Amino acid sequence: MVVFKDGRVQQEEPEKPKKKTERVLDNWLMKYGEYTIESESPEQFHLWTGLSILGSAVRRNVWLNQGTHILYPNMYVILIGPPGRVRKSTSIRLGRHLLLGLDGIHFGSDSCTREDLIKSLGKISVMAKQAAMTIHSTELSSLIEPSGIKMIQFLTDIFDGDIKWQYSTKHQGKDLIENPVLNILAATTPTWIADGLPADIVGHGFISRVLFVYGADRRFLKPFPGQLDAELAKNLRADLDHISRIEGTFQWGEGSKDTYKAIYEEIDRTKPKDYRVEGFHNRKDIYTLKVAMLLSIARSDDLVMYPGDITTAYAALSAIEESMHKTFSAVGKYDHAADTERLLEAIMESGELTSEEIHRRFSAAGDVDQIGKMIQMLISQGVIMREVKKGAPTVFRVVRQSKGGSEPVAREPEESPSD
């Protein structure tokens, strides 16, 4: 109770007891993989959707003290792929369905202005002890385009989750966001990345904070997918509820610091194969810890990162880094970069295209000379090759990739690309 100076006594309101829950599954992430088995989407999409859902559940409740800063396992995950082909939206909806209705989980609009997002986070921080929000957007353009670069700047600024974030305007006063933590799971295409984002976005801090998960093909064709496992969905949701109530700081398990030190040094001495991925590569150490925390909490309440969590996190990040450059394949100063990317996608989807087919399908991209330059650009990059046979049309095919490097289907003849 509280005793005031004038003798009045006021009974303190007892703290509401936390709901007691227990885990049902031995590993939430592994079971989520089983839950999505009927979906055609690439396995990578489901893995990173699952990790994003875990990040949304834990919010700021768990963290790692890194001395100079506190690290939370929130993430910005964007699924990248051709429109309609890889079922990006399906991947997002399967994960989102499990979060709906859980206590303390707040969803932001998938299309809003920067100012609306700031106000929404501010309102949540007044109602709760943390301004935790999840944004699921099946089309990234809906989130970015209303405010453009101002939204990108805000998302960059809020990512690290400083204790207080304040925004002042001349006419509307101040907006204060306390204890923010934002998780984003969205989807788009390489073409929108090139056409919809500012031309110099590659060098922006926002790009280094985003996990771009690229997928070009479905993992299998399933015209008649089976029903989702309702019992498994129930258990996944129950365990998410349990996980969302875990609080505390992560500890380093035996040997985990040595494992992380080796990975940290490896990241420092290596370079990505494409300069447009350098920002992500340089922050890969931070994401390794974020993902390791999520892998740990997916299976246990002990809040301990073990060497296996760190090596698995690093391997998962390296896997998406390998193809991340394809996200930005149409980004650059080259005026027809987006058209060139579309041409590559068309050849990949068809298996091969003749010169006549290319000129017919891409006539809107430019004249004969311009289309020839696009073809030559792809040949110079080593991603397609030309095959010429006497009495047959000139054919362009994708160059196969092997572990040892490129494997051309046939020798590249010295002919004009616009033949």
VENBELSUL-V458039 format. One record per pair of residues at least 6 apart in sequence whose C-alpha atoms are under 6 Angstrom apart, sorted by the first residue. I is the first residue (numbers start at 1). J is the second residue. Records with the same first field share a line. If there is no record, write none. Layout:
I = J / J
//
This chain:
1 = 10 / 11 / 12
2 = 9 / 10
3 = 9
21 = 242
23 = 239
26 = 299
27 = 298 / 299
28 = 298
29 = 298
38 = 225
40 = 218 / 219 / 220
41 = 86 / 87 / 218
42 = 218 / 219
55 = 73 / 74
56 = 183
57 = 244
58 = 244
61 = 247
62 = 247 / 248 / 249
63 = 71 / 72 / 249 / 250
64 = 70 / 71 / 249 / 250
73 = 290
74 = 183
75 = 183
76 = 183 / 184 / 210
77 = 184 / 185 / 210 / 211
78 = 185 / 186 / 187 / 212
79 = 187 / 213
80 = 187 / 188 / 189 / 213 / 214
81 = 189 / 214 / 215 / 216
82 = 189
86 = 217 / 218
89 = 138
98 = 237
106 = 133
107 = 133 / 134 / 135
108 = 134 / 135
110 = 136 / 137 / 143
111 = 142 / 143
112 = 143
113 = 146 / 147
114 = 147 / 151
121 = 131
122 = 176 / 177
124 = 131
125 = 131 / 178
130 = 179
131 = 179 / 180
132 = 180 / 181 / 182
133 = 182
134 = 182 / 183 / 184
135 = 184
136 = 185 / 186
137 = 186
138 = 186 / 187
139 = 187 / 188
140 = 186 / 187 / 188
156 = 206
161 = 180 / 181
163 = 178 / 179
164 = 177 / 178 / 179
165 = 176 / 177
166 = 175 / 176
167 = 174 / 175
168 = 174
190 = 327
191 = 338
194 = 330 / 331
202 = 276
208 = 279 / 280
213 = 320
250 = 303 / 304
251 = 304
252 = 304 / 305
253 = 304 / 305 / 306
256 = 306 / 307
259 = 307
264 = 285
288 = 313 / 314
291 = 313
292 = 309 / 310 / 313
330 = 337 / 338 / 341
340 = 374
347 = 353
352 = 396 / 397
353 = 395 / 396
354 = 394 / 395
355 = 394
372 = 417 / 418
376 = 417
378 = 384
379 = 385
383 = 398 / 399
384 = 397 / 398 / 399
385 = 396 / 397
386 = 395 / 396
387 = 394 / 395
388 = 394
399 = 408
400 = 406 / 407
401 = 407
//
